[in-house]
Amino acid sequence: MGIYQYIHYRDVQRSTHNYGASLFTRYFVLPKVYATAEYEQLNMQTISYQEIGARRWVDRMLIGAGYFQPAGRRGGFHLGILYDVFYSPTDPYYPYQSPFVYRIGFIF
């Protein structure tokens, strides 16, 4: 799956474009409950008050679980929580502020 992020920082009046890709898998352990894993690579640019920094690749590995409610023959609603095992609160350039990711979505 492709990723594109446009981020505008109002406090420093600067913007950046991040991009990357991710692969994920789901395994249904019960008819409506699944385990999931996702690997993501994101090319991001660091921004500070003084300057726009160099681009760098950031890896992220998510593991978690979720619930899927079917709707119709192919679609449905899903709700999940994932944990980033590569999360580093001491890395000042890590793009995410929490190791937890919450997802809600529809599949058609």
Buried (B, 14 or more C-beta within 10 A) or exposed (E): EEEEEEEEEEEEEBEBEBBBEBEEEBEEEEEEEBBBBBBBBBBBBBBEEEEEEEEEEBEBBBEBBBEBEEEEEEEBEBEBBBBBEBBEEEEEEBBBEEBEBEBEEEEE
